[in-house]
Each structure stands twice: as C-alpha cells, then as structure tokens.
Amino acid sequence: MIRCNSQLSGAGILVLLVVLLSAVQPACAQTRGWGRHAAGLPRGFVRHLNIPYAHIPGVAPKLLSLDIYAPRDAEDLPVMVFAHGGSWTMGDKGSVARLPQPQFFCEQGFVYVAINYRLVPAVRHPDNVRDVTAAVAWVHDHIREYGGDPARLFLMGHSAGGHLVSLVATDDRRLAEYGKDPAILSGVISNDCQAYNIPAVIPQMPLAARLYPTVFGNDPGVLRDASPITHISPDKHVPPFLLIYSAASAYAPVRARHAALMASAVRAAGSRARVVGIPRRGHEQVNELLGLDGEVTTAEVLRFLRAELRRTPTDTRLSP
C-alpha cells in the first residue's frame, strides 16, 4: 500500500526545490541528429508499451510498468534497463521516446527497456528502489519473450535513476526478495548522480540538503541505508560500474568526488569501475545526447559495454 508522508510541509515547497535544483544546470542545446530519433523507431524495430511488472492496490498501473524497444527479429540480445531521473519526484519512462537512446541501443544490438517507478511524495525510500528492483526481476524472468538474453543484463540510470540502479546493484537484499542477487547484472551505468553516500553529500550540496530530507527523511539510519556505498563489501558480489558525471554542471566537483569514492569502493570489493567526466555537457545533456555520434558520453558507454560483453561467451552486434 502507498504510505502518505505526513511530514511534508506542502507540495509547493517540493516543487520549488525541484525547480531550483534543475535551474542550476545548463539547458540542453538543440543538437543536429535529433530529427531522425524524434519520430520514434524506424522500420525494423518494435516497441511494447506499458507492460505491467507489478501490481499494488491504489497505485496507477503506469507507475508500475515498462516499455520495451527491440529489433524486430531480436533473439538472445543483451539488455539495457533504463531508470529515468527527476529528483525522485517526477519523470516518466515515456521521455526516452524523444531521445536517441532507444534507437541507438537497438542499432547496437540491444533490447532496451525503460521503466517507471513510484515518486515522492507518495512514497519514500525504500519504496521506489523496490519498484526498480521489481522491474529488473521481471525483465530477468521475461525478457526472452522479447528477444533479450537475461544472462547479459545491464542497468543504466540518469540522476535519481542512477542512484536507484546503483542501489539495486549493491544492496543485495533488494534482489533477494525475488530469489535473485546482483550476480545477474553484467554492469551498471550511473549517469550524473551524486547520491552514493547521502549523509556525506548533504553538507556539500545546499540544494540537496533541502531536497534530500523530503525524499529520504532525516533518520541517519535511513540515509545510510539509501546510500549505495554503504552496501558494498568484499564479501558481496558487486557488478562492474561506469560512473559518469557532467563536467559543465554546477555541481561537477561534488559529483566527481563522490563518483571517485564510489568507484574506489567497487574496486576494493574486487569488481571493476571507471569514472568519466564529460566536458562541455551539463546535467541534462549527458542523458539527452547519449546515443548521438561524436558525443563523449556515447563513446564511453560503448567502451564500457564492449569491455564487459567481451567477458561473456556470446557474440554481440556492437559495432567496432
């Protein structure tokens, strides 16, 4: 059931905080090459929209659904699951339809899955990460029906979505609820997120200091529990990570610092991690331009995927 948050001082304050947080980021410029993506997938690709991955009484079905984009004749292709951003308070999986990502990943021989999850203030941690976990478990169980290979399953998230997929990959209690563990994940791409150690980042980012209590509350134990870095240890499986940050963002130094600390923790646990700063790109741009030729973010994502897919015995269609 949905738990209402009686501690909020009003929706108006929340909206103002989200607007302020977004306003400090550079606006995404119009870029050539978008036109061929804006109309949706070309011939030869298919999409399956609003597939339910869970049901909770009283929750709008769309919040617990996902969209699948795939080549028409997909069979045993690697899978990319994407969680949108929006400060945990807004956003929708349908936003990717105007972005290069669905076509880009399909052209690279992937099945691409965009997921929804419940939003603050209707829920707080850990409800939204439970939703993301439920979606990942559903994909692992059902993606063969859509041409995907569950043995090559990647997660990617932007901003708040990066936090959520990072938590699914590190807090093994989440997937354990579905009889699974992070070993089912071939890799994680966290795109411009700083919420790896929430208690540490709050005093370093004033706007986050005002937003995070709304999202997670003030209990120190909850803040630690919501931090992916808390759950990393050498006795647990940790998937490989690509940690991206926007070098032109107002909060680039904070994001760079926390991405580096997260990467160090992943490596200390015996896994692989790479941190990449994207020059001349702001917070929204590193997501909205991903998939376009000539973009550093595109190149780094491909580099990461090629490296991790080489570790599997199955051939892929990733272009050289």
Secondary structure, DSSP 8 states (H G I E B T S, - for coil): -----TT---HHHHHHHHHHHHHTS------TT-HHHHT---TTEEEEEEEES---TTS-GGGGEEEEEEETT--SEEEEEEE--STTTS--GGGGGGSSHHHHHHHTT-EEEEE----TTT--TTHHHHHHHHHHHHHHHHGGGGTEEEEEEEEEEETHHHHHHHHHHH-HHHHHTTT--GGGEEEEEEES--TTSHHHHGGG-HHHHHHHHHHH-S-HHHHHHT-GGGG--TTS----EEEEEETTSTTHHHHHHHHHHHHHHHHHTT--EEEEEETT--TTHHHHTTTSTT-HHHHHHHHHHHHHHTTSSS------
